[in-house]
Amino acid sequence: MSNSENVNPFERFLRTMEKLPMSPGLVFHGLPSGGASLTGNILLGVVAASRNPRVATENFTTPAVACVVSRTGRLLAPFSAFPAEEEIVLLPGIVLLPVLSYRSDAAGVDVVVLEELDLEAPVVDSDREAASAVLRRDVDVVLAAAWNAAPVVVNTPGKFVVPLPL
């Protein structure tokens, strides 16, 4: 029996996902309830996220949205049945740290911004307040653009809107 035959389907799925290209940047995931209670932690499951907040929130019907500053998210969109969803898969084991929590006036939702930590990178002493202001501006620009865009077709209801498995 070969080694690959001993691997369970979920492990095989994860190995396949790890072969996809990384696509760092801002990704969004709808939250079915307020995100203020998110404390961050290790992601314990696979999470479907999207570059498009309108997709992630099912046309801004969720009360909150998580924005993840992703470093290792995997680009699934080119292989998806619905490439317009701009899907990015977040894999288990990444560490997420909450860096911002606020109400977006532009999109009318609560926003929690989580940063995927690179545990191997050297610690950088930076001006967190200035960095947070720039990050909030960047998130708001994406949210406002999505808010002003036409509604999207929700191909798979609930796909992008589940509690984060932390």
N, C-alpha and C positions, 0 to 999 in steps of 0.2 A: 504494500500500500504506500503510495507516495505521500510526501509531507503535505501537499496541497489538499489531499483527500481528507486529512484530519482537521482541517480548518472549518469552523462553523460558518454559516452563511453571513452572519454579521461581520465577522473578522474578514471574510473575503470581500465584503462590501467596503469596509474601511480601507483595506489594501488597495482596492480599485480607486477609491476617492483620493487616496494619498498620491496616486499617479497623475491626477489632474493638475493643471497649472495653478500655482498660487496666484491670487488676485487681491493684493493688498488695497485697502482703501475703506471708505465709509460704506457700511452695509446696514440694512434696516430689517427689523423684525417686529411685527405687530404684537402688542401685548393685550390680552383680553381683560386685564384689570390694570389699575394704576401701577406704574413702575417705581414709585418712590420707595418701595420696600426692598428693591433689588440691592443686595449688598455685595454682589460679585462673588466669585469663587471659581472653582474648577467646573468647566462645562462637562456634564455627565452623559450627554447624549448628542446625537446629530441634530443640527438646527438648520432649517431652510431660511435663508435670508435673501434679500434682494437689494440691488443697487438703487432701486426705485421705491421710495417710501409709499407711493400710491399703491403699488403692488403689495408691499409688505403689510399695509394696513387695510387692505381690501377697500380702497377708495376712501380712506380716512374714516372708516366706521369703527375703529377701535379707540378706546379712551386714551391709550398710550402707545408709544413706539420706543423700542430700544434701537439706538444707533451704536453699532460696534465699529470701533477703529480696528479693523481686521488686518492682521499681518500674514496669516496663513490660510485664510478662507480659500476654498477651492472653486474654480470657475466651472460651473455645471451648464451654464446657458447654451453653449454651442451643441451640447449633446441632449438638451431637453426637448420634450415634445412641444414646449411653449417657450422658445428662446426669448421672446419679448419680456418674459418675467425677470430677466437679468439675474437669474438665480446664482447665489454663492452659497456653498455648503460650509458650515462651521463644524469642525470635527471635535469629538470628545477629547478632553484632556487639556484644552487651552485654558489659561487663567485669565479671567476678566475682572478688571478693577473699575468700579464706578468712578467717573471723574466729573460728571455734571448731571444735574437733575433740574429741569425747569419746565415752564409752560410755554409752548410755542404759540405766539400770537398769530404768526403767519399761517399755521396749519390747524390751530385749535385743538392740539393734543398735548398731553404731558410727554416729555422727552427725557429718557435716561440715556446718557452716553457712557458706554463701557469701553475701556481700552484693553485690547488683547496684549498682555505683557509678554515681552521677550525675556525669558528668565536667564538667557545666556548673554544678553547685552550688558555692557558696563553701565553702571548707574551714572546718569547725567544730572548734574546740578543745574537746573534751569529755573526760570521764572514761571512757576506753575500758573500764577494768576494771568500772566500775559498769554501763555500757551492755551489756557482754558478759554480766554476771550477769543482767540483766533479760531479755536476748534468750534466754539459755539457759533461764531459767524459762518464758518464753513457748513456746519450742519443746517443752520437756518437758511442758507442760500439753496441747498438741495431741497429742503422741505418746502420752501416757497415756490420753487420751480415745479415741484410735483403737485402742490396744491393748485397752481394755476394751469396745470395740464388737464387735458380731457380725461374723463374717467376711463379706467382700464377694464377689460373683461376679466372677471375672477374665474379662472379656469378650474382651480381646485380649492373650493372654499375651505378655510381652516389650515391650509398648508403652511402659511407664513404667520399664523395667528394662534400660537399656543404659548403657555408659560415657558420661560427658559428653564431647561433642566440643570439647575445649579444646586 
